[in-house]
């Protein structure tokens, strides 16, 4: 739509109307055999017609009107959107052209650690699917949200004989012994003995340990224990 196209025929002089599948448009008669016309907004694939003082002639074949569908991924998470005709795979291919009037069905698939939370710009929605009828250029957004999981810290030993803190400050246990983290985050914990003669003796539930530090990757809710003596 909006493109300038050349119509070829005969006896165009004095033409009074040009239509794309019954939708009128602006045009210029270049010669008795040539018309320059603009594909009008709202045009759909179908025959062309030219009206002159001698009558109206209609093309034997259809003129194809193409419109663009653009897909955007939004939100804190990630995922892919694919179309049923394979024209869109976003990821890599986030727009495609379709015949005007075509109905395109899109499906959203969240990546690991993300959830699909909604569409915008669709005509109809059913869960992870979105349908769009291409009456013009369209844009659709799929929102993916990164999952968050809770890390809980517990301590053994006499209460007050040690603290556990996270490098991001979310956990200070002591007072705050749990916090939520984005899926895939790596949390580094540090144990510090605080009581008289208190000794840190080790971790339980870590992915990796180095002395008084513990690393945990948050792919699910996790629990970690810091062991202190006495």
N, C-alpha and C positions, 0 to 999 in steps of 0.2 A: 504494500500500500504506500502511496506517495511516489512511486517510481514513474518515470516518463517512459512510455512505450510508443512504438510506431505501428500504426494500422495501415495495411496495404489493401487496395481494392480498386474499384473504378467508379467514376461519376460522383466523386466526393464533393465537388464544387457546390457551395450553397448548403452544406450540411448544417442541420439545426440541432442535432442531439447525438450524443454518443453514450451508450450504457454498457456497463460491465455486469452481466447477469441481472439486468433491470435496474442497476444503480447508476444514476446519471453522474457525469463527470465533466470537468473542464477540458477543452481541446482547442487545437489550432489546425485549420486546414492548410497544409503545406503545399499541396498541389491537387490536381484532380484524382490522383491515385494514392495520396499519402496524407494521413492525419497523425498529429502528435497529441497523445492524450495522457492524462495522469490517472493512475489506478486510484479509485476513490476510497475513502474510509468507509468501511462497512461492506466493501465488495467481497463476494464469495466466488469460488470457482464456478464457471459457467460460460455461456456464449456471450459474444460481443454483438452489439447492434449499432448501426449507423442510420440515422434518419436524414433524408434529403427531400427536396421538393418532389422528387420522383417516387418517394416511398421509403420504407424501412427494410434494410437488408440485415440478416443475422448470420453469424459465422456458423459453419457446419460443425466445427470442433470447439471444445471448451478452452477458455483462457484460464490458466491455473494461477490462483492468488495464494502466495505464501506469506505466512506470518511467523514471528519468532517467539518461542517460549524460552524464558530464562529462569533457571533455578538457582537459589542461593541457600547455602548452609549457614545458619545463625546459631547463637547460643554458646555456652561454655564447653560443650562436648563436641563430638565428631560423629560422622556417619556418612552414608551414601544415599543418593536418590537416583532411582532408575525409572525409565519409562517402559511401558509394556511393548513398545515397538523397538526398543534398544537404541533409539536415537539419542537419549540422554543417559549418561552414566556419570554422575557428579558426586565425588571425585573429578575425573579427568574432563569430561564433556558436560558442561553446565548450560548449554543452550542448543537448540535445534530449530529448524524451520519446518512448518507443517502447512498443508493445504488449509485455507480458511474454511472454518466449519468443522474441522476434525476435532474429535474428543480424545484427549491424551490422558492416560491413567499413569500416575506416578506412585512409586512405593518408596518409603523411607525405611532404612535399615541402620540402627545405631551400631557404632563400633563398640568393642569391648570397653567396659568402664563408663559407657554413656547410656542414656535413655532418650528415646524420642518423646518430645513433649508437645508437639503441635505443628499445624500448618497455618499459613496465611496466604491469601490470594487465590484460593481454590474456589470452584463452583460448588462442589460437593466433597465431603470428607467422610471416610469410614475407617477409623483407627489409623493405621499407618499408610493408607492409600488416599490419594487426592485426584479428583477428576477436573479437567479444564477443557472447556470448549473454545476453540481458537477463532473467535470472531474478530480478533485483532491481536497485536503484540501483547503478550502477557508475561507477568513476573510472579513467581511463586517462591515462598520461603519455607524451609523446613528447619525447625528448631530442635537441636540436640543439647541435652544438659549432662554435664559431667556428674557422675555419681559421687556421693560423699559417704565415707565410712568412719566409724568411731574407733579410736584407739583408746583403750583403757589400761591404766597402769595400777598395779597393786604392789604392796611391799610386804615382805616377811621380816620378822624381828620385832623388837620393842618399838612401839609407835614413837616417832620423833627421832629415831636413830639414823635417819637418812632422808635425803630428798632426791627426787627424779625430775629433771627439767628437759624440755625439748628445745632444739636449736631455734625454732620459730617463736618460742615463748608461749605457745598454746597450752602446754602442760607445765605445771609447777606443783609437784606432788610431794609434800605439803597439801596445799589448799585445793588445787585443781588437778584431778587425777584422770580426766578424760577430755578429749577434744575430737572434733570432726575434721577430716582431711579429704581433699579431692582424690578420686581414684587414680592410682599410679604414683601418688606422692611418696617420697621416701622421707621418713621422719627419723631424726637422730636424737636419741635420748642419752642423758648423762646422769649417772648415779653419784651422789656425794654423801659419804658418811658424815653425820653431824653430832651424834651423841658421844659422851665420854666413853672411850675405848670401843666405839662402834667400828665395825669392819664391813666393807662391802665384799660379799662372797660370790656373786655371779648373777647371771640373767637367765630367765626362762621365757621362751616365746619369741625370740628375736630371729631375724633373717641372717644377721651378721653381728659379731661381737668383737670388740677390741678393748680389752681392759674394762674400764668403767663406762664405755659407750656401747650403745645398742642401736642397730639400724633396722627399720621395719618398713617394708613397701606395702602401701595400703590398697590391696586388691579386694579386700573384704574387711568386715569388722575384725579387729585384732585385740588380743589381750597380752600384756607383757608383765612379768613379775621381776622385781628387783629384790635380791636377797641380802639382808643385813644381819650381822651378829653383833652383840648378843640379842 
